[in-house]
């Protein structure tokens, strides 16, 4: 989603207030709100403050993202403010760390509201993008950087390849042709300034595996599709397996394809490896029904977000240790026949929009609740139905490797009895495993979770 088209230069300001309420008021004054009895700046300010009391919109990293739905014709309106000295709000210490406030107003009928929040959050997680915003000295400079960053302009010009890179690309094209590959995957993080593949793969579908938002948002005539990966394992084959899985769920690849992957060490500006992947062989246990990779009603974006959170829990954990947890995605009404609560449901009573896993403000909530025994039950559209749920599915026959515990057994069983998908994080090793139809697919091997 192109966020920059909703950011006008006049709505990018330097905030003079020292408190959060005053900052919101300044941002609202910069917005051209539609005139009407239903919408007033005072009423909208109170709504934003009420939401803040229920759940903070501070995302960390110096960024606050207050947001609301309002009755207006345009889909979105964004106002941005700088506050280099932080803000104060009801004595909460985290507001002193705020350096940027991004106010997002969405129309009541805007369908992609959560995706807009997620698009903004991905930019804030991109270190290169935030460095560019931090480097802006004057307000005009800041306005240009905001427009540029959210428009997807790369931080650096793409570099031309040296002779060795050109040789690798040409050999990769030959290997792809000789192996009857249909697509070529290129790791975008190999180059700090972006990847330029030119027309060397013109006979193949070219897919970019992008870690940074600036990479994924850039318009590239030589790229057919982009697979953004957030915080996955640093091991190249784990990244490749995750990228192929996401490509399958999105329909970019099919089960009968063979893929050629070209990559190198991150930020090395040097390609050094070529890998060929036979999708059906790699994912044979997942593809018994080739047209049904995802459970009915489960969106690919939801699977991607769950995988990202699960992998962050495995790699980063809480207080330096991996946290074991289980996510079950599918028809919650049918899954509930095989679950019972271990605790009072922490998501009960909240609006679907506020408890949707696609909402970036749910990341920390899910991570905190992951330490509770039991599973997260998630609807196909991303709504978190419950946490701390005990799964008591029938014990079907499943051959699990030794060393796997009750979470893995529960995931294998529930995915056999119901059309659902499970993601398991091992608390002892940090291994991330996907389960579908009782079969398991390791996404991060336990030996690869840490660099040490």
N, C-alpha and C positions, 0 to 999 in steps of 0.2 A: 504494500500500500504506500503511495506517495504522500507522505505527511506534509512535505513542504508546500503543497498547493493550498493548505489550510492555514498557513502562517503568513500573515501580512507584516510588512516592515514596521508599520505603526503599532503593532501589538507585541513588539519585542522592545522591552523597556529596562531601564535601571530602576530598581525598587528603592524608594527613599525610606519607607517604613522600617521599623526595627522589630515589629511584631507580626505574627502570621496573619491575623485578621486584617491589619492594615495592608499587608502585601496582597492579599486576595482582593481587597477593595480597589487597589491601584490597577490590578490586572483586569478586573471587571470594568473599570472606567475606560480602559483601552479597547474594550470590545464594543462593537456596534450591535447591541441586543435589539431584537424586534420589539416594537411598541405594542403593548397589550396589557389587559388587566391581569392575565395569568402570570406574567413574567415581569418582575421588577428586580433591580440590582440588589436592593436591600433583602428581598425575599430569597434570591439566589445565594447571596452571601450567607444568610442564615442556614440555608440548606447545605452549603459546602461545609460550614462549621459543624453542623450536626453530624454530617458524615464523618468528619475528622474525629469527633468524640467517640464514634462507634468503632472506627478502625483508622489508624494513621495511614496517610497516603505518602509517607516518607519511604522511598525505595532504597535508601542507602546511597553511598557514593556522592553525597551532597545534593541529591535530586529529590524533589517533592513533586508529586503528580496528582493534585486535586482534580476531580472530575465530576460531572453531573449531566443528566439528561434534561434538556429544556425544550419547550415548544417553539421551534423555529423551522424555517423552510430549508435552509442550508443544512447539509449533513453534519458538518463539524466546524468548529471554530477553536483555534488555539492561540493562547497568549503566553508569552515567555518573559520571565523577569529574572534579573541578576540581583543577588543580595550577598555581596562578598563577605559581610561580617556576620552572617547567620541571622536567625529570627528567634523570637521568644514566643512561647505558647503554653500557657497554663503550667509552667514550671517543668515541662518535659525537656530533658537534656538533648534528645536527638534533634530537636528543631534548631538548636544552636549550630548544628553541622550543615544546615541547608545553605546551599550556594545558588541553586537554580530552582525556580518554581515554574512548572509547565502546567498551565490550566487548560484542560480539555473539556469543551462543551459539545455535546452530541445531541442531535435531534432525537425526539422521542421514538421515532420510527426508524432510526439508523440501525441497520441489521448487523453491521460489522463493528459494533462498538467495542467488543472485547478484543477483536483483532487490532483495532486502532491502539488500544492500551498496550497490547503485546508488541506492536511495531515500535511504539515509543520506548518501551522498556528495553527492547533489543539494542536500540541506539545507545541508551545509557549504560548498557553492559559492554559496549565496545570501547576499549581503553583508548584507541587511537582517536575516536570521535570526541571523547570527553577531553582529551588532551588539546584538541583543536579549539574547543570552546573555552577551556581554561587559559589558552594562550592569547585570546583576544583581549586587547588592552582597552580600546575605545568602544563606545556603543555602536558606531557604524561598522567597526570590525566584527563585533559580536553578531550583529544582524546578518552580515554576509556569511559568517561561519555557520550560524543556525540554518540559514537557507541552504547553504552548500551541503552541510552534514545530513540534513533530513532529505535533501534531494538526491543523495547517494553519490556525490562526487568524491572520488578517492582522495586520501590525504596526500598521496604522492603520485606523480605521473608514472604510468606503467613503463617498465624498462624493456628495452629490446633484448632479446635473448642472445647469449654468446654462442659460439660455435658448438660447444658441448651440449647446451640445452637444445639447440636446433637439431643436433644429431639424435638426441634422446627422443624428441618429438617425431622426427621422421621414422626412426626405428619403431616407435610405438604404433605409428600408423601402419607400418608394414606388418607388425605382429598382429594388430587388430584385424587387418585384412586376411592374413594367413590363418588366424584362429576363427574366422567367421564371426567376429564380434559385431554387434549392432550399435553399441554405444561406447564412448570413451569418457571416463571420469577423470577430472583434473583437480588435485588438491589446491585450493586457492590460497591457503596459508603458507605455501612454499615461498611466495613472493610478497614482500611487504607492500609494494606499490600496486599489486594486482597482477593478474595473469593474462598474458597475451598469447593466444594459441594460433591466431591468424586463420588461414584456410587449410592448414595441414590436415585437419580432421573433417574436411568438407563432405566426405562420403559417409560420415558417421554422425549419430546424435551425440552432441558434446554437452556434458553435464559438469557443472562446477560445484565442488564440495566446499562451501564457504563457511568459515568460522566467524568472520566479522561482518557486521551489518553493512559497512561500506562496500565490502566485496559483493554481498548478495543484492544490494540495491542498484548497483551500477548497471547501466544499459550496455549490453555487449552484443554486438551483431554476430560474434562468433560463438556464442553460448546459447544452447537450445533450452536448457533448464538449470535451475539452481537449487541445491539442497543445503539449506542453512543448518549447521550443527552447533548446538550450544553446550559447552562445557562437557564434552565427552572425554573418554580416555585419551591420554596422550599417545597411546600405542596405535600405530598406523593401521594394523589389521582390525583392531576393534573399531576404529573410526570408519573403516571401509565397510565392515559388516553392518554397522548402524546406518550408514548412508544408503546402502543397498536396500536395507529393510524399509527405510523411509521412502525410497524411490518406488518400492513395490506397493506400499500403502497408498501413495499418491497416484499410482498408475503411470509413472514415468517409465518404469521397466515392466516387463512381463516375465513370467516364470521360465519361459523357454529361451531367454536371451543369454548371450555371453558378453561380458563386459571387460574392457581393457582400462586399467587405472594407471595414471601417471602421477608421481608425487616426489617429494623430497623433504628434507628437514625443514621445519617451520622457520620462516624468515631467512632461509639460507640463500634464496635467489638461485637455487640450483636443483634441477631435477636429478634424481639418482636412482629411481626404481620404476619398474613396469610390472604390473601384476594383472593376470587374466583370471576372471571369476566366472564360473558357470553357475548361474543363479539357481537353477533347479537342483544341482548337486549340493550347493552350499546350504540351501534352505529346503531340502527335500522333505524333512519332517513337518515343515510348516505348510507345505504346498500339496497336501493330499487332495484338496479341492482347489484347483488352481485359480478359479474365479472368485474365491472366497477367502482372501488373505485376512481381511478384517472381519470381525463379527458384525452382524447386521446392525446398522444404526450407529456404529462407532466411527467418528470422524478421524481422518488421518492427523489433523492438527492436535487432537486430544492425545493420541498415542505419542506424538513427538514431544509434547509438553511433559507427559508422564515420564518418558525416557530421560528427558533432560533433568528433571527433579531427582529421579532415582539415581542417575549417574552422579549428580552433585552430592547426594547423600553417601554414595559409595566412595567417591574420591576425596571429598572434603569432610563429609560426616558432620558430627556435632562435637565441638571441642577436640577436633583432631582424630576422632575415631569413627569408622563407618557405622551407620545405623541400619539395623535390619528392619525391613518393612515389606508389605505386600499390597499391590494395587490390583484391583479387579475391575475391568472395563467391560461393559455390556448392558444388557437389559436389566436394570436394577430390580424391577418387580419380580422377574423370574429368579434372579440371583438370591433375592431375599428369602426364598423358600429354603435355602440351604445355609442361612446365616442367622446368628442371633447376637444381640449387643452385649459387649463386656462392660461398657461404660455408657453413661448418658450421651446421646448423640450431640457432639459439639456443633454440628452444622444445622441442627433443627431450628426452623423458624426464620432462617435468613432467605432473602430473595435469591432466585436462581442465579442472577447476574453476579451477586456478591459472593457466592460460593462456587463459582465456576473455576476450574483449574486453569483455564485459559487467561483468567484475570491475573496479572502479574503480582497483585497484592496478596494472592493466596500462597505464593511460594513459601514464604517464611512460616505461615500458619501450618501448611502441610508438613514442613520440615520439623516444626516443634511437636506436632501431634504424631510424628512417625515413631517417636520413642515409646508410644503406648502399644501394648500387645494387641494384636488383631489386625484386620485388613481395612484398607480404604475401599469403599464401594463407589464407583464412578459411572455415571450414566454416559451413554455414547456421545452426548453433546458436551460433555465436560463437567456437568454439575456434580459436585461432591455430595453424595447421598448420606454417607456415614463414615465414621472412623471407629477403630476399636471393635470391629465386627469379627466374631468367631465363625469360621467356615466349617460346617459339618456335612460336607458332601459325601456320597457313598464312596467307599474305598475301592476304586477301580484298580485293575492291574496296571501298574506303571513301573518301568525299570529306571530308577533314579540312581545316579552314581553314589558311591559311598561318601559320607560326610555331609550330605545335604539333609536339612532338618524338616521340621513340621511345616514351615512356610512353603517350601518347595512341594511337599506332599499335598498340601491343601490346594496349591495352585494347579498341580497336575490333575487332581480330582475334580475341582470345580470346572476346569476347562473341558473335561470329558463329559460331564453331566449337562452343562449348559454351553450355549454359543457365546463364549466370552474370551477375553484375553487377559493374561496376568503378567505383571512385571514384579520380580522378586529381587530384593537386595539382601544379601547375606550379611548378618551382623558380625560374624566372626572373620570373614575374609574380604567383604566388600564386593564380591562377585555379583554382577547384574545379569539376571536370566529372564528371558521371555518364554512364556508358556502359551501354547495354542493347541487345542485338541489333545491335551495330555502329553504333548511332546515339548521338549525344552530346547532353547537356543541360547547359549551363553553369548552375551554382548560384550561384557568385560570380564576377562578371565581373572581369577583371583590373584595370580602371580603378577598381573599387569596393572593392578590398581595404583600402586605407589611406585615412585621412581627409585626408592631406596632398595 
